[in-house]
Structure formats: structure tokens, C-alpha cells
Amino acid sequence: VQLVESGGGLVQAGGSLRLSCAASGSIFVISTMRWYRQAPGKQRELVARITSDGAAYYADSMKDRFTISRDIAKNTLYLEIDNLKPEDTAVYYCNADGARSLRGKEFWGQGTQVTVSL
């Protein structure tokens, strides 16, 4: 399984972004997918996760402005971020759990940089 994020960039505060994570390879053995982020000098933190059935969960501080979604047909995970704030500046990573023959394995993308300016 390969995960490739895209959609990051430099955005002004108050703007919006939609990040994408395209999955390829053994895509039929992916279950839950997640978005994490890591700000400079901070630990990586969970933003949101979504199951293969579409059930979404958000970290407490991410519930208002973040929307996770998944297009099974396109094998793509999305994260929409509204009303961006400078504190959203981070590298955003896509993560996926393996299932069936890949159960117990975990996959990561290379990350996409989001920079929010005032």
C-alpha cells in the first residue's frame, strides 16, 4: 500500500484547504484511515480518523473546522480545513491500517506541508 498526500501549500488565515491522500497498491486491504499533523517542535497528533464504513471521529480540538471524508471508488482520503489559523501550520500525514492479509500493518504517506500566514 502506498499513500501519497497532496493539496498542502501556503494559505492566508481564514482560508480553506482540501488535502488529499491517494492510496494505491493493495487498496482492498485497508481499513481505518487517519490524518495526523506535526507542527514544528511538537509531537505528531491525530486530527481525525474514518473507518471503511465511513464513520468519522475527530480529536476534541479538531471538531469545528475539520472534515474527514473518503471516496472508496477513487481510493482517496480527504481532509477539509476551514477558517485556517496560523496554529494549523504543520505537516499533515495520511495513515492507514492494513486489513485481512495486511492486518497489523500500518502505512504512512510522506506528508504535505500546510503553512498558514496572517
HELIX and SHEET records of a PDB file:
HELIX    1   1 ILE A   27  VAL A   29  5                                   3    
HELIX    2   2 ASP A   60  MET A   62  5                                   3    
HELIX    3   3 PRO A   86  ASP A   88  5                                   3    
HELIX    4   4 ARG A  100  LEU A  102  5                                   3    
SHEET    1   A 4 GLN A   2  SER A   6  0                                        
SHEET    2   A 4 LEU A  17  SER A  24 -1                                        
SHEET    3   A 4 THR A  76  ILE A  81 -1                                        
SHEET    4   A 4 PHE A  66  ASP A  71 -1                                        
SHEET    1   B 6 GLY A   9  GLN A  12  0                                        
SHEET    2   B 6 THR A 112  SER A 117  1                                        
SHEET    3   B 6 ALA A  90  GLY A  98 -1                                        
SHEET    4   B 6 ILE A  30  GLN A  38 -1                                        
SHEET    5   B 6 GLU A  45  ILE A  50 -1                                        
SHEET    6   B 6 ALA A  56  TYR A  58 -1                                        
SHEET    1   C 4 GLY A   9  GLN A  12  0                                        
SHEET    2   C 4 THR A 112  SER A 117  1                                        
SHEET    3   C 4 ALA A  90  GLY A  98 -1                                        
SHEET    4   C 4 GLU A 106  TRP A 108 -1                                        
END                                                                             
